[in-house]
């Protein structure tokens, strides 16, 4: 995570040099708000392009201006129809490639299929497949934010800038939570402890970790290495070989490591999609004496009945960035608040186009951030 103040970024924004074209690859108008904010900050007009669905659901892209010899930035925010979103991006990238664009930079604030970055039994690593497809289509650079696993960058053979949303979330905590000095940063599982520790150290707050929650899809138990055949074939193993079996994991009782009594609990994570684990964590924290509960996450997928469940839960507020459009969810649940991150995406685009160093945007980032 880095500590570049969002207000500081605003003072260094300069009008980019010529030769920059900014496209939005979305056919869904609700997904274009972020693109418009970025264009407004850069002081450029959105490129002219038509992206639409044929009656047979095929995606068609028609670029309506010259991109020859130019730096093309394609902004793609993920809609509910994620597969259409992917095809829109791939087709537009390939269209720019065949139109002789100098460079094609994808701006994907949320990288789709990022949860499928590990082998699941006899499945596949879909993030690697998607990375290969983007590179093959003609992408020359990728700007994204808070990848679910930083190792996803290694799936690409092009430069990847994995920006961080934490400065904006930290600023929100300091400015919008009046008594934040009486707060404790909470990891809803041991896997989130590093992120929680990073927030806690920067805010000079304590940390608590919830241990013993139900196994989720990220568990090692769904890895292919833990899928022996159901019927033991004795003949297949030499009698002299006795392979030791790994002791199966057993979920311990739910425990909160850290004091949350009489304090504000701030749960931090990178993605909030299926909210069941967050609701369970909120109930546990309430039982342990927390009097207010906030949830902070970069990507607010908020699928299915998430808005209704949040509204009926012990959670007081859910704060997410606008990497993914969620205006409909906000109408269904007033507890959902949005933090705008278009400023840092605009600055990243400006620096790449002008050939400036990106290190400024990664100051104070540790290996664990």
PEPE-V274993 format. One record per residue. N is the residue number from 1. SS is DSSP state (@ for helix, = for strand, . for the rest). PHI is phi in whole degrees, 0 to 359 (* if undefined). D_FIRST is the distance of its C-alpha to the first C-alpha in Angstrom with 2 decimals. Layout:
# PEPE-V274993
[[N,SS,PHI,D_FIRST] [N,SS,PHI,D_FIRST]]
This chain:
# PEPE-V274993
[[1,.,*,0.00] [2,.,236,3.78] [3,.,238,6.96] [4,.,281,9.48] [5,.,294,11.91] [6,@,305,13.26] [7,@,295,16.67] [8,@,293,16.09] [9,@,298,15.45] [10,@,298,18.72] [11,@,278,20.66] [12,@,255,19.97] [13,.,289,20.98] [14,.,243,24.18] [15,.,293,26.71] [16,.,292,26.20] [17,.,293,29.09] [18,.,291,31.64] [19,.,91,31.51] [20,=,254,28.59] [21,=,235,29.32] [22,=,244,27.14] [23,=,244,28.24] [24,=,251,27.46] [25,.,269,28.46] [26,.,272,29.06] [27,.,273,32.64] [28,.,270,31.56] [29,@,296,31.58] [30,@,293,29.24] [31,@,269,26.46] [32,.,264,26.97] [33,@,299,25.61] [34,@,296,22.13] [35,@,299,23.95] [36,@,294,26.17] [37,@,294,23.43] [38,@,296,21.80] [39,@,298,25.31] [40,@,296,26.12] [41,@,292,23.16] [42,@,279,24.15] [43,.,73,27.78] [44,.,236,29.08] [45,.,272,31.18] [46,=,293,30.25] [47,.,296,32.09] [48,.,273,35.26] [49,=,206,35.10] [50,=,248,36.71] [51,=,234,35.03] [52,=,208,37.27] [53,=,256,38.72] [54,.,290,42.28] [55,.,304,44.67] [56,.,270,44.17] [57,.,74,40.37] [58,.,285,39.69] [59,=,269,36.97] [60,=,235,38.26] [61,=,236,36.42] [62,=,230,38.36] [63,=,279,36.77] [64,.,248,38.94] [65,.,208,38.10] [66,.,286,37.96] [67,.,239,34.74] [68,=,300,36.55] [69,.,72,34.69] [70,.,248,31.76] [71,=,275,28.01] [72,=,255,27.63] [73,=,249,24.43] [74,=,251,24.93] [75,=,266,22.87] [76,.,225,23.30] [77,.,261,22.18] [78,.,278,23.32] [79,.,267,26.44] [80,.,295,28.20] [81,.,270,30.19] [82,@,294,27.45] [83,@,291,30.04] [84,@,295,31.45] [85,@,302,28.02] [86,@,295,27.60] [87,@,295,31.11] [88,@,301,30.72] [89,@,295,27.84] [90,@,299,29.70] [91,@,293,32.94] [92,@,292,31.51] [93,@,299,29.74] [94,@,293,33.04] [95,@,296,35.00] [96,@,291,33.03] [97,@,297,33.49] [98,@,286,37.22] [99,.,263,37.36] [100,.,68,36.28] [101,=,294,32.90] [102,.,294,31.44] [103,=,213,27.95] [104,=,232,26.55] [105,=,250,22.86] [106,=,273,21.77] [107,=,245,19.24] [108,=,244,18.49] [109,.,304,15.78] [110,.,241,16.66] [111,.,276,18.01] [112,.,294,21.28] [113,.,63,22.50] [114,.,292,19.04] [115,.,287,20.31] [116,.,264,23.16] [117,.,248,21.38] [118,.,227,23.48] [119,.,288,27.22] [120,.,245,28.99] [121,.,48,32.51] [122,.,255,34.43] [123,.,271,32.02] [124,.,208,29.79] [125,.,268,26.22] [126,@,292,26.17] [127,@,301,22.75] [128,@,294,24.33] [129,@,300,27.39] [130,@,295,25.57] [131,@,298,23.68] [132,@,296,27.11] [133,@,295,28.73] [134,@,295,26.33] [135,@,295,26.83] [136,@,294,30.56] [137,@,293,30.85] [138,.,129,29.69] [139,.,295,25.97] [140,.,250,24.86] [141,=,197,21.14] [142,=,228,18.59] [143,=,248,15.77] [144,=,220,14.02] [145,=,216,11.06] [146,.,45,9.40] [147,.,304,12.24] [148,.,301,13.89] [149,.,226,13.97] [150,@,298,12.18] [151,@,295,15.71] [152,@,302,17.04] [153,@,303,16.21] [154,@,287,19.06] [155,@,284,21.49] [156,.,261,21.67] [157,.,252,23.75] [158,.,231,22.22] [159,=,297,19.01] [160,=,231,16.03] [161,=,254,12.99] [162,=,264,10.37] [163,=,289,8.51] [164,.,241,5.89] [165,.,265,7.93] [166,@,302,6.17] [167,@,301,7.52] [168,@,288,10.74] [169,@,288,11.02] [170,@,296,10.45] [171,@,297,13.00] [172,@,298,15.24] [173,@,300,15.41] [174,@,290,16.38] [175,@,262,18.85] [176,@,251,20.34] [177,.,248,20.68] [178,.,305,23.25] [179,.,257,23.41] [180,@,293,19.75] [181,@,294,20.52] [182,@,263,22.69] [183,=,259,20.02] [184,=,227,18.65] [185,=,276,15.56] [186,=,242,17.13] [187,=,260,16.40] [188,.,285,19.32] [189,.,204,19.65] [190,@,302,18.82] [191,@,295,16.86] [192,@,265,14.22] [193,@,295,14.20] [194,@,295,11.08] [195,@,297,8.97] [196,@,298,11.41] [197,@,298,11.23] [198,@,298,7.59] [199,@,298,8.81] [200,@,298,12.05] [201,@,293,11.24] [202,@,284,9.64] [203,@,264,12.67] [204,.,59,15.04] [205,.,240,16.35] [206,=,280,17.94] [207,=,229,17.06] [208,=,227,19.51] [209,=,232,19.78] [210,=,268,22.46] [211,=,235,24.35] [212,.,109,27.35] [213,.,288,26.60] [214,.,296,28.51] [215,.,296,27.62] [216,.,248,25.73] [217,.,293,25.74] [218,.,276,22.89] [219,.,296,25.27] [220,@,296,26.57] [221,@,293,30.04] [222,@,266,29.85] [223,.,289,29.14] [224,@,298,32.21] [225,@,289,32.65] [226,@,246,33.82] [227,.,229,36.52] [228,.,289,39.83] [229,.,299,43.04] [230,.,290,44.62] [231,.,255,47.98] [232,.,285,48.21] [233,.,261,50.12] [234,@,297,51.76] [235,@,293,53.53] [236,@,281,50.29] [237,.,245,49.32] [238,.,297,51.50] [239,.,305,53.17] [240,.,281,52.03] [241,.,261,48.31] [242,.,239,46.68] [243,.,282,43.02] [244,.,293,41.22] [245,.,272,39.61] [246,.,289,36.12] [247,.,293,36.44] [248,.,295,35.11] [249,.,287,32.30] [250,.,232,33.48] [251,.,293,31.41] [252,.,281,31.65] [253,.,300,32.25] [254,.,296,29.32] [255,=,226,27.90] [256,=,255,25.32] [257,=,270,23.96] [258,.,127,23.32] [259,.,264,25.15] [260,.,240,24.71] [261,.,297,28.25] [262,.,68,28.70] [263,.,230,25.03] [264,=,276,22.65] [265,=,257,20.73] [266,=,243,17.39] [267,=,274,16.74] [268,=,241,13.29] [269,=,200,13.09] [270,=,268,12.19] [271,=,227,15.86] [272,=,237,18.85] [273,.,237,22.02] [274,.,283,24.79] [275,.,270,24.46] [276,@,304,26.84] [277,@,293,24.34] [278,@,290,22.70] [279,@,295,26.24] [280,@,296,27.25] [281,@,296,24.31] [282,@,296,25.24] [283,@,297,28.86] [284,@,297,28.08] [285,@,293,26.09] [286,@,298,29.00] [287,@,297,31.43] [288,.,272,29.60] [289,.,106,29.92] [290,.,293,26.78] [291,.,261,28.19] [292,=,216,25.42] [293,=,228,22.96] [294,=,245,20.02] [295,=,239,18.06] [296,=,241,14.66] [297,=,212,13.65] [298,=,286,12.34] [299,=,251,15.60] [300,=,260,18.86] [301,.,291,21.51] [302,.,49,23.80] [303,.,282,26.64] [304,.,56,30.23] [305,.,268,31.09] [306,@,305,27.57] [307,@,301,28.29] [308,@,295,31.56] [309,@,296,30.24] [310,@,295,27.46] [311,@,298,30.11] [312,.,270,32.39] [313,.,264,29.85] [314,.,279,28.85] [315,.,288,25.45] [316,.,274,25.54] [317,=,201,22.80] [318,=,243,20.47] [319,=,246,17.67] [320,=,227,16.38] [321,=,268,15.42] [322,.,264,18.12] [323,.,295,16.91] [324,.,230,20.13] [325,.,292,23.22] [326,.,215,24.40] [327,@,295,26.96] [328,@,295,29.65] [329,@,297,27.72] [330,@,293,27.14] [331,@,292,30.90] [332,@,280,31.56] [333,.,217,29.19] [334,.,295,28.60] [335,.,288,25.94] [336,=,276,23.44] [337,=,242,21.44] [338,=,240,19.47] [339,=,247,16.59] [340,.,276,17.04] [341,.,244,14.35] [342,@,297,17.11] [343,@,299,16.17] [344,@,286,13.18] [345,@,294,15.27] [346,@,297,18.20] [347,@,293,16.64] [348,@,296,15.57] [349,@,298,19.18] [350,@,300,20.70] [351,@,293,19.12] [352,@,296,20.11] [353,@,295,23.53] [354,@,274,24.16] [355,.,71,23.10] [356,.,267,20.50] [357,.,293,17.59] [358,.,266,14.23] [359,@,298,12.49] [360,@,302,12.20] [361,@,280,9.68] [362,@,240,7.42] [363,.,294,8.04] [364,.,66,6.66] [365,.,267,4.53] [366,.,269,6.78] [367,.,296,9.06] [368,.,268,8.46] [369,.,277,4.84]]
